[in-house]
Amino acid sequence: MVDMTSVINEIKEKFKIIGRTEELKQIILAHAVGKNILLEGNVGVGKTTLAKAIAEYYSTNGSDSSNSTFYRVDCSEELLPHNLVGYFEPPLVIAKGYEEDSYKYGPLALAMINGGCLFINEINRMPENTQNSLLTALDEGILKIPKLKTIKAHKDFFVVATQNPAAHVGVTVLGEALIDRFVWINLDYQSPEEEIQIIKQEAKIDSEKIAKISQSIIQTTRETVSIRRGSSIRGAIDLATLISQYDNSDNSSNWVEAAVMALYNKIELEDGLTQSKKEIITSIVLAVLNKSDFQ
């Protein structure tokens, strides 16, 4: 039986994770029963941070931690099966034939051989033919490499994957056969209180006021009807970092300038608006600064 509280606290302390107790509990439970994990959430909710923490924690706390390793794959439409599994190097095949020394193992094969975690970032950007390369590895713990051998997965092999919601541009729907081999865990935006702590930690600031204003600004972008996708906490961290460099962090013009710089590329507007991003960000900043809490 896993000591859930102890493991959660250890992971939080080691990887400086604020909040996410419930999500960590779900992840630890899934791993304890040998399930592959799929984390889904909007850009900037901390999927990669949490996945890396879990992957690195278990890849160094396996039954044979001296050999356990962390392997990462960043997906795109250009990721082909051989990038995941491996390939024979033509010059070596000519010289030695189809032997072990001629083959360059990919991250999937290495993770299965050595144990530890295969971390797949944004798995729903992976082409369908590449997705198919994962099926037997996830289902049966077996990977067949033609002309070489069949790999049986090390007992410490596991997979943590992340994906953005299907509404995001550039993603594809995972095949039913593949998604059936994961358990699903959702990550939403964290509470304002937790986000304020994260802003202070990541922006390396002590000012509670700057952290609160920055959080309130990004929170407002998520609630504004003219904005299709509001800012993640990355926007608040960038904003807090920038505004803390001004001589006068109480000056509204400084806040507007810093906010436009920090948030311009982190929000998406609804179609057909007459206002520009800069105008909308400016309105949000001034409205937040005019709140009595921040006077």
SVG drawing of the C-alpha trace seen along z (x, -y; Angstrom):
<svg xmlns="http://www.w3.org/2000/svg" viewBox="-19 -56 51 67">
<polyline fill="none" stroke="black" stroke-width="0.4" points="0.0,0.0 1.4,-3.4 1.8,-6.0 0.0,-8.6 0.5,-11.6 4.2,-11.0 4.8,-10.6 2.8,-13.7 4.7,-15.8 8.0,-14.4 7.2,-15.2 6.0,-18.7 9.1,-19.5 11.6,-18.0 10.1,-19.7 8.7,-22.9 5.1,-22.2 2.4,-24.4 -1.0,-22.8 -2.1,-20.0 -2.7,-17.6 -5.7,-15.9 -4.1,-15.5 -0.9,-14.1 -3.0,-11.6 -4.7,-10.4 -1.3,-10.1 0.3,-8.2 -2.8,-5.8 -2.6,-5.2 1.1,-4.5 0.7,-2.2 -1.6,0.1 0.6,0.0 -1.4,-2.4 -0.1,-4.8 -1.1,-8.4 -2.5,-11.0 -2.7,-14.6 -5.0,-17.0 -5.4,-20.7 -5.0,-24.1 -1.7,-25.6 0.1,-26.8 -1.7,-24.9 1.5,-23.0 1.0,-19.7 4.6,-19.4 5.9,-20.5 3.8,-17.9 4.5,-15.2 8.3,-15.8 8.1,-15.7 6.3,-12.4 8.4,-10.9 11.7,-11.9 10.5,-10.9 9.6,-7.4 12.5,-7.0 14.9,-7.5 12.8,-5.5 12.2,-2.4 13.2,1.1 16.5,0.7 17.0,-3.1 20.6,-2.9 19.4,-2.0 16.1,-3.9 16.1,-6.8 13.8,-9.6 13.2,-9.8 11.4,-12.7 9.6,-13.0 8.2,-16.3 5.5,-15.6 4.8,-17.3 3.5,-16.3 7.0,-15.5 7.6,-12.9 7.9,-9.6 7.9,-6.0 11.6,-5.7 12.1,-8.8 10.2,-7.0 11.3,-3.4 14.7,-3.6 16.4,-2.8 19.2,-1.0 22.0,-3.3 22.7,-2.5 26.5,-2.8 26.7,-0.4 24.3,2.0 26.5,2.1 29.5,2.8 28.0,5.2 24.6,6.2 21.4,6.1 23.0,6.4 22.7,4.7 25.6,2.5 23.9,1.1 20.8,0.1 20.2,-3.3 17.5,-2.8 14.8,-5.5 13.4,-6.8 10.5,-4.2 12.9,-1.3 15.4,-2.7 12.8,-3.3 11.5,0.3 15.0,1.8 16.3,-0.3 13.1,-0.9 11.9,-4.3 9.6,-6.7 8.9,-7.7 7.5,-11.2 5.5,-12.2 4.8,-15.9 1.6,-16.9 0.8,-13.4 -2.1,-14.6 0.3,-16.3 1.7,-12.9 0.8,-11.6 -1.5,-8.6 1.1,-6.2 3.5,-7.1 0.7,-6.6 0.4,-3.0 4.0,-2.3 3.0,-2.7 0.2,-0.2 1.9,3.1 4.3,1.4 1.5,-0.1 -0.8,2.9 1.5,5.9 4.9,4.4 6.3,5.7 8.1,3.9 9.0,5.9 12.0,4.5 12.0,6.2 15.3,7.9 16.7,7.4 14.6,8.6 11.6,8.3 11.9,6.1 10.1,7.1 9.6,4.1 11.5,3.7 9.1,3.9 9.8,0.2 8.8,-1.0 5.8,-3.4 4.5,-6.3 3.3,-9.8 1.8,-11.8 0.3,-15.3 -2.2,-16.7 -4.0,-20.0 -7.8,-20.1 -9.0,-19.1 -10.2,-22.7 -6.6,-23.9 -5.1,-24.5 -2.6,-21.9 -3.8,-18.9 -5.4,-15.7 -7.8,-13.4 -6.0,-10.4 -7.0,-7.1 -9.4,-5.0 -6.9,-2.1 -4.2,-4.4 -6.3,-6.5 -7.8,-3.3 -4.4,-2.4 -4.2,-5.5 -6.0,-6.7 -7.1,-10.3 -6.4,-13.0 -7.6,-16.6 -5.7,-19.7 -7.6,-23.0 -6.4,-26.4 -5.4,-26.5 -7.0,-28.7 -6.1,-32.4 -4.3,-31.8 -2.2,-29.1 -1.4,-31.1 -0.2,-34.0 2.2,-31.7 3.4,-30.3 3.9,-33.8 6.0,-34.9 8.1,-31.7 8.7,-31.7 9.1,-35.5 11.4,-35.5 9.6,-38.4 8.5,-39.1 5.8,-41.7 2.4,-40.3 0.8,-43.3 2.5,-42.7 1.7,-39.0 -2.0,-39.7 -2.4,-42.3 -0.7,-40.1 -2.9,-37.2 -6.0,-39.4 -5.1,-40.6 -4.7,-37.1 -7.9,-36.0 -9.8,-38.8 -8.5,-37.7 -10.0,-34.3 -13.4,-35.8 -13.6,-38.5 -16.1,-37.5 -14.1,-39.1 -11.2,-36.8 -11.4,-33.3 -8.5,-32.0 -7.2,-33.9 -3.7,-33.9 -2.1,-31.1 -0.1,-31.7 3.0,-32.2 1.6,-35.6 1.3,-36.6 4.9,-35.4 6.2,-37.4 4.2,-40.4 5.3,-40.3 8.9,-39.8 8.7,-42.8 6.9,-45.2 9.3,-44.5 12.1,-46.0 10.4,-49.4 11.4,-52.2 7.7,-52.8 5.6,-49.7 2.5,-51.7 2.4,-53.7 -0.5,-52.6 1.4,-53.4 4.1,-51.0 1.6,-48.3 0.0,-48.7 3.3,-48.6 4.5,-45.5 1.1,-43.8 1.1,-44.3 4.6,-42.9 3.7,-39.9 0.2,-39.0 0.1,-40.0 1.1,-36.5 -0.7,-34.6 -4.3,-35.5 -6.5,-34.8 -9.4,-37.2 -12.8,-36.2 -13.4,-36.9 -14.9,-40.1 -13.7,-42.5 -13.0,-46.1 -10.7,-46.5 -7.1,-45.4 -5.3,-43.1 -3.4,-46.1 -6.6,-48.0 -8.3,-45.1 -5.2,-44.4 -5.0,-48.1 -8.7,-48.2 -8.3,-45.1 -5.2,-46.4 -6.8,-49.8 -9.9,-48.1 -7.9,-45.9 -5.8,-48.7 -8.9,-50.8 -10.2,-48.1 -10.3,-49.3 -8.2,-46.3 -5.2,-47.6 -5.5,-51.3"/>
</svg>
